[in-house]
Amino acid sequence: MAFASGAEGFMKYGLYYQISEDTKKAVSVEMPEDINDKNEMTEFLNNVEMLTIPATVTDDASGKTYHVISVGNGVLIGLPNITTLTLSEGIETIDGIGGCPELSYIEFPETLTAIYGMFTFSETPKLKTIKLPDSLEIVDNFFMMNTNLTEIVLPQNLKMLPNYSLSDNPDLETVTFQGTEDILSFTLCNLPKLKKIIYSKALENIEGASICHAPALEEVWFNGNGSAKQVHIAFQCFECGAKRIYCNYTTPPEVGKPYLPESSAKFFRGEEWWPEIDLYVPRGYKEVYAEAQYWGRMNIHEMNFQNDIQTTETDTPGITVAPGGIIVNRALPSEIKVYNIDGKLYTRQTLAPQEHLPLPAGIYIVHNNGNAHKVVVK
């Protein structure tokens, strides 16, 4: 939909709405060209603390009501006092969010399909967690680079993660891919606190130098649901290594050849480290992995991914599996996040000491107090 420079628009409650040249029924929130309108909008954005971009807006002069479908470049950049941002249902695209030192909460609409602009959410130190909508399909290079997020769950419809995304995040500990198929180069780099990566069954390809300089990495999950599909992984991935790999594929992932023999970036740190990695594979497929290039050099264990209960951290507080749910064994109220085996958030709650959380039968990853457990509820 076209929102050309110089198109018709109007001010309302401190924001400028530019009318679509295509339909004349939709508007985009944009920075105006008129100097007086621009000064008014800038003053509003510099002082606003709780900002809601509405679903519809009425032009007082014409009496017409328009659907708000996008937020343009520069509108959500460098807002010094904003703490809460709400984007209403119906908004489809936004062009940049960042440089907001007080911003701690963003509510996204389920209609959002694209976030444009580099360094999204950077320089927003109080924004520790976000929930991206499953409708999100398109992001730019450098997406979510240099943020202060501690956990990132990428939505179901985001099929490709572009170059340099998610890198240089000093506090990031867990990344979960729900539907991403292709992960391009130089993603997940320079992450000193990253402990866990969870890939979904949608994964097809991980390019070279995708996971590097992550010295705290402990676990990598390839949740293939027992599929025979063969995933491709570049040799230069995972140069940082890992302690445990959970690979729920009956066909071992294909590992590419080194770009250069002398390259310092090697598959899981290189062959001298492979015997120290515990590799968990589907029951009945230990020999298949033992004969596979690179994988066969690791310490292979068979695992029933549907029934076995494995503790994914060695220093976590206890999780009791009770009939029809779980109990977190902590003396104080505790926030937990429960994910299904594909990494999709199932529920997020604060439980009282020894409170029972009902869950349907199934396999879950339970995050509690910065640690994680894998449990099976029957």
SULWO-V354331 format. One record per residue. N is the residue number from 1. PSI is psi in whole degrees, 0 to 359 (999 if undefined). OMEGA is omega in whole degrees, -180 to 180 (none if undefined). Layout:
n->[N | N]
psi->[PSI | PSI]
omega->[OMEGA | OMEGA]
This chain:
n->[1 | 2 | 3 | 4 | 5 | 6 | 7 | 8 | 9 | 10 | 11 | 12 | 13 | 14 | 15 | 16 | 17 | 18 | 19 | 20 | 21 | 22 | 23 | 24 | 25 | 26 | 27 | 28 | 29 | 30 | 31 | 32 | 33 | 34 | 35 | 36 | 37 | 38 | 39 | 40 | 41 | 42 | 43 | 44 | 45 | 46 | 47 | 48 | 49 | 50 | 51 | 52 | 53 | 54 | 55 | 56 | 57 | 58 | 59 | 60 | 61 | 62 | 63 | 64 | 65 | 66 | 67 | 68 | 69 | 70 | 71 | 72 | 73 | 74 | 75 | 76 | 77 | 78 | 79 | 80 | 81 | 82 | 83 | 84 | 85 | 86 | 87 | 88 | 89 | 90 | 91 | 92 | 93 | 94 | 95 | 96 | 97 | 98 | 99 | 100 | 101 | 102 | 103 | 104 | 105 | 106 | 107 | 108 | 109 | 110 | 111 | 112 | 113 | 114 | 115 | 116 | 117 | 118 | 119 | 120 | 121 | 122 | 123 | 124 | 125 | 126 | 127 | 128 | 129 | 130 | 131 | 132 | 133 | 134 | 135 | 136 | 137 | 138 | 139 | 140 | 141 | 142 | 143 | 144 | 145 | 146 | 147 | 148 | 149 | 150 | 151 | 152 | 153 | 154 | 155 | 156 | 157 | 158 | 159 | 160 | 161 | 162 | 163 | 164 | 165 | 166 | 167 | 168 | 169 | 170 | 171 | 172 | 173 | 174 | 175 | 176 | 177 | 178 | 179 | 180 | 181 | 182 | 183 | 184 | 185 | 186 | 187 | 188 | 189 | 190 | 191 | 192 | 193 | 194 | 195 | 196 | 197 | 198 | 199 | 200 | 201 | 202 | 203 | 204 | 205 | 206 | 207 | 208 | 209 | 210 | 211 | 212 | 213 | 214 | 215 | 216 | 217 | 218 | 219 | 220 | 221 | 222 | 223 | 224 | 225 | 226 | 227 | 228 | 229 | 230 | 231 | 232 | 233 | 234 | 235 | 236 | 237 | 238 | 239 | 240 | 241 | 242 | 243 | 244 | 245 | 246 | 247 | 248 | 249 | 250 | 251 | 252 | 253 | 254 | 255 | 256 | 257 | 258 | 259 | 260 | 261 | 262 | 263 | 264 | 265 | 266 | 267 | 268 | 269 | 270 | 271 | 272 | 273 | 274 | 275 | 276 | 277 | 278 | 279 | 280 | 281 | 282 | 283 | 284 | 285 | 286 | 287 | 288 | 289 | 290 | 291 | 292 | 293 | 294 | 295 | 296 | 297 | 298 | 299 | 300 | 301 | 302 | 303 | 304 | 305 | 306 | 307 | 308 | 309 | 310 | 311 | 312 | 313 | 314 | 315 | 316 | 317 | 318 | 319 | 320 | 321 | 322 | 323 | 324 | 325 | 326 | 327 | 328 | 329 | 330 | 331 | 332 | 333 | 334 | 335 | 336 | 337 | 338 | 339 | 340 | 341 | 342 | 343 | 344 | 345 | 346 | 347 | 348 | 349 | 350 | 351 | 352 | 353 | 354 | 355 | 356 | 357 | 358 | 359 | 360 | 361 | 362 | 363 | 364 | 365 | 366 | 367 | 368 | 369 | 370 | 371 | 372 | 373 | 374 | 375 | 376 | 377 | 378]
psi->[136 | 129 | 76 | 153 | 135 | 1 | 164 | 144 | 183 | 156 | 145 | 119 | 43 | 353 | 150 | 129 | 119 | 131 | 137 | 134 | 343 | 306 | 339 | 15 | 350 | 157 | 160 | 139 | 120 | 162 | 125 | 159 | 328 | 129 | 322 | 316 | 320 | 318 | 319 | 316 | 321 | 317 | 319 | 312 | 329 | 341 | 342 | 141 | 320 | 111 | 127 | 123 | 116 | 164 | 325 | 159 | 143 | 129 | 116 | 328 | 318 | 340 | 1 | 145 | 135 | 151 | 133 | 120 | 351 | 162 | 124 | 179 | 131 | 344 | 318 | 28 | 130 | 41 | 110 | 336 | 356 | 133 | 328 | 131 | 126 | 122 | 117 | 159 | 139 | 337 | 128 | 327 | 148 | 149 | 83 | 132 | 128 | 173 | 35 | 93 | 340 | 356 | 124 | 351 | 133 | 131 | 120 | 148 | 155 | 1 | 354 | 124 | 339 | 138 | 111 | 165 | 145 | 159 | 42 | 133 | 10 | 158 | 41 | 74 | 338 | 355 | 99 | 330 | 148 | 157 | 106 | 141 | 149 | 341 | 344 | 125 | 332 | 131 | 162 | 169 | 151 | 21 | 129 | 38 | 141 | 54 | 182 | 23 | 145 | 337 | 139 | 126 | 114 | 137 | 165 | 321 | 2 | 95 | 336 | 132 | 113 | 176 | 141 | 9 | 147 | 9 | 163 | 44 | 100 | 338 | 0 | 128 | 327 | 135 | 129 | 125 | 124 | 330 | 8 | 130 | 318 | 127 | 115 | 183 | 152 | 29 | 157 | 50 | 148 | 60 | 87 | 338 | 3 | 124 | 328 | 140 | 131 | 116 | 146 | 175 | 348 | 345 | 134 | 318 | 135 | 120 | 171 | 153 | 32 | 326 | 105 | 155 | 52 | 75 | 342 | 2 | 127 | 319 | 142 | 126 | 124 | 94 | 79 | 0 | 34 | 15 | 154 | 1 | 141 | 116 | 145 | 131 | 128 | 147 | 327 | 7 | 159 | 41 | 349 | 345 | 184 | 159 | 322 | 139 | 128 | 113 | 96 | 58 | 141 | 345 | 121 | 139 | 142 | 128 | 126 | 171 | 152 | 143 | 315 | 138 | 325 | 5 | 137 | 341 | 112 | 156 | 116 | 51 | 350 | 165 | 332 | 343 | 344 | 320 | 343 | 355 | 128 | 117 | 118 | 125 | 164 | 147 | 137 | 359 | 17 | 316 | 326 | 315 | 326 | 332 | 354 | 144 | 136 | 306 | 323 | 345 | 356 | 170 | 97 | 134 | 142 | 147 | 136 | 101 | 344 | 336 | 329 | 144 | 118 | 132 | 124 | 349 | 148 | 345 | 31 | 154 | 162 | 148 | 122 | 125 | 111 | 165 | 121 | 21 | 204 | 161 | 129 | 122 | 77 | 152 | 345 | 161 | 142 | 132 | 132 | 153 | 130 | 124 | 149 | 178 | 339 | 3 | 8 | 132 | 124 | 314 | 156 | 119 | 159 | 121 | 142 | 162 | 127 | 17 | 141 | 129 | 111 | 136 | 143 | 159 | 135 | 184 | 134 | 157 | 121 | 118 | 128 | 125 | 38 | 4 | 177 | 147 | 148 | 123 | 160 | 124 | 129 | 999]
omega->[-172 | 172 | -172 | 176 | 179 | -180 | -178 | 179 | -178 | 176 | 175 | 177 | 174 | -180 | 178 | -179 | -179 | -174 | 178 | 177 | -177 | -172 | -175 | -178 | -177 | 179 | 174 | 174 | -175 | 170 | -175 | 177 | 179 | -173 | 180 | 177 | -179 | 178 | 179 | -178 | 179 | 178 | 178 | -177 | 179 | -176 | -175 | 178 | 178 | -174 | 174 | 171 | -171 | 176 | 178 | 178 | -180 | 175 | -177 | -177 | -176 | -176 | -179 | 176 | -176 | 172 | 177 | -174 | 180 | 174 | -171 | -176 | 174 | -177 | -175 | 180 | 172 | 178 | -167 | -173 | -177 | 177 | -176 | 178 | 177 | 177 | -172 | 177 | -177 | 177 | -173 | -177 | 170 | -177 | 174 | 169 | 178 | 179 | -178 | -170 | -179 | -175 | -179 | -178 | 175 | 173 | -178 | 175 | 177 | 176 | -175 | -180 | -176 | 170 | -179 | 178 | -179 | 177 | 178 | 180 | 177 | -180 | 174 | -169 | -179 | 178 | -175 | 180 | 173 | 174 | 178 | -178 | 179 | -180 | -176 | -177 | -170 | 170 | -178 | 170 | -180 | 179 | 177 | 176 | 177 | 176 | 175 | 179 | 179 | 179 | 179 | 172 | -178 | -170 | -174 | -173 | 176 | -171 | -179 | 175 | -172 | -175 | 174 | 178 | 174 | -178 | 177 | 177 | -170 | -176 | -175 | -178 | -176 | 174 | 179 | 175 | -179 | -179 | -176 | -179 | -176 | 180 | -173 | -170 | 173 | 167 | 177 | 178 | 178 | -179 | -171 | -178 | -177 | -180 | -171 | 172 | 180 | 177 | 180 | 180 | 180 | -174 | 177 | -168 | 172 | -177 | -176 | 178 | -177 | -179 | -177 | -180 | 175 | -170 | -178 | -175 | -179 | -173 | 171 | -180 | 171 | -174 | -178 | -179 | 178 | -178 | 175 | 179 | 179 | 177 | 177 | 179 | 178 | -177 | -176 | 175 | 171 | 179 | -179 | -179 | 178 | 178 | -176 | 175 | 176 | -173 | -176 | 173 | 176 | 172 | -179 | 176 | 178 | 179 | -178 | 179 | 177 | 176 | 178 | -178 | -176 | -177 | 180 | 179 | -174 | -179 | -178 | 173 | 179 | -169 | -179 | -179 | -175 | -180 | -180 | -179 | 174 | -179 | 179 | -176 | -180 | 179 | -179 | -175 | 178 | -179 | 178 | 179 | 180 | 180 | -177 | 179 | 179 | -178 | -176 | 180 | -179 | -180 | -168 | 176 | 173 | -176 | 172 | -173 | -179 | -172 | -177 | 174 | -180 | 173 | -173 | 173 | -176 | -174 | -176 | 170 | -172 | 171 | 178 | 175 | -180 | 179 | 177 | 178 | -178 | 172 | 177 | -175 | 177 | -177 | -178 | 173 | -171 | 175 | 176 | 173 | -177 | 179 | 172 | -172 | 177 | 176 | -180 | -179 | 180 | 178 | 176 | -174 | 170 | -176 | 172 | 179 | 178 | 178 | 179 | 176 | 179 | 177 | 173 | 177 | 180 | -178 | -173 | 168 | -176 | 177 | -177 | 176 | 177 | 180 | -176 | 176 | 170 | -176 | 176 | 177 | -178 | none]
